[in-house]
Amino acid sequence: MKLGLILQTKEYEKAWSAMRFAVTAKKEGHEVKVFLVSEGVEIIKLTHETFDVAAQVSTFHELDGQILACGSCLRLRNMDGTEVCPVGKMINCLEMVEWADKVVTF
């Protein structure tokens, strides 16, 4: 199945759960794309003793998962894209939604 995941929060536990979902789906053989929007773009650097979001993002990347971050949202926060999470545009989010069999939002 093709799964699109839209993540719009930087709350540790929610972001951690979203990325665990993405990692689990990849490990189960699903195609998964993630688009970060709003404060969700900040998850790349989130670490927490219990909810290590950055580690889940790294694992997702190692599994060849595709993750993009909204460029406008990054600019509002004076952030740049990274190798793990390059800059995307809303057209990329739309294309992901059109591509996916199901879309999940967090």
N, C-alpha and C positions, 0 to 999 in steps of 0.2 A: 504494500500500500504506500502511496505517496502522502506524506504528512507535512503540512506547513504549520509552523509554530510562530506565533507573534507574541513577543515578550515586551511588556510595557511597564514593568515595575523593577525597582532595585531593592525591594524588600528581600532581605537575605533568604528567609525560608521559602518564599514563593519563587524567587529566581532559582534557587537551588533545586526545588522540586521540578520546575520547568526544564532545567537542563538535565536533571536525572531522567525525566521522561524522554527527552530527545536522545540521550545516550542509550537508554534501554531499547527504544524503538530501533535505533541503528544496529544494536547488537542482535536484535531479533530479525534483522534482514530488511527492514523497511527503509525506504528513501525518505530522508528528513532534511528540510530546509528551515532555518531559523532567521527571523527578521526582528531586530531590536529597534524599538521605537520609544519616543519620550524618554523617561528616566531609565528605561531598560538598557539604553546604550552604556550605562555606567557599570553594568555587571562584569565587564571584562576585568576590572580591577578589584572586584569584591572578594574579600577573604574574611573568614569568620571561623572561630574555633570549632563550631558545630556545623555551620553551613558554608563550606568552602566552594563558592560558586565558580571562582576562577579555575579550580581543579576540574570541575565538571565541564567547563567550556573547553579546557585543554584536552580532556578525554574525548569530547565530541569532535574536536578538530583532528585528533589522532585517528579517529574512525572515519575520516574523510567526510565529516558532516559539513554542510555549507551554512555559514552564518554571516549575515550582513547587518550593518548598523546604519540607521538613518543619518545621512550626512547633515541635514539641517539640525537634527537633534544633537549631533556631536558638536557642530559649530556653536550652538547656543551654550554649550558647556566648555568651550575652548579645548575640545578633545579632538584627536585624530583617529582614523582607522588604524588597524594593526594588521599584521600578517595573518593572525588567527581570525580577525574580524574586520574585513575591509569595509570601506564606505559604500553604502548603497543608496538608492533613491526610491521614492515612492513607487515608481514604475516597477522596480524590482520586487517590492512587496505585492503589488497587483499581479505581476507575473507569477509569483509564488502561489498566490491564492488561486489563480486560474489553473496552475499546474497540479495543485494538490487534490487528492481525493477527499481529504478532510483537513480542516484548519482548526487548530487549538489555540486559544489565547490565554495568557497568564498576565 
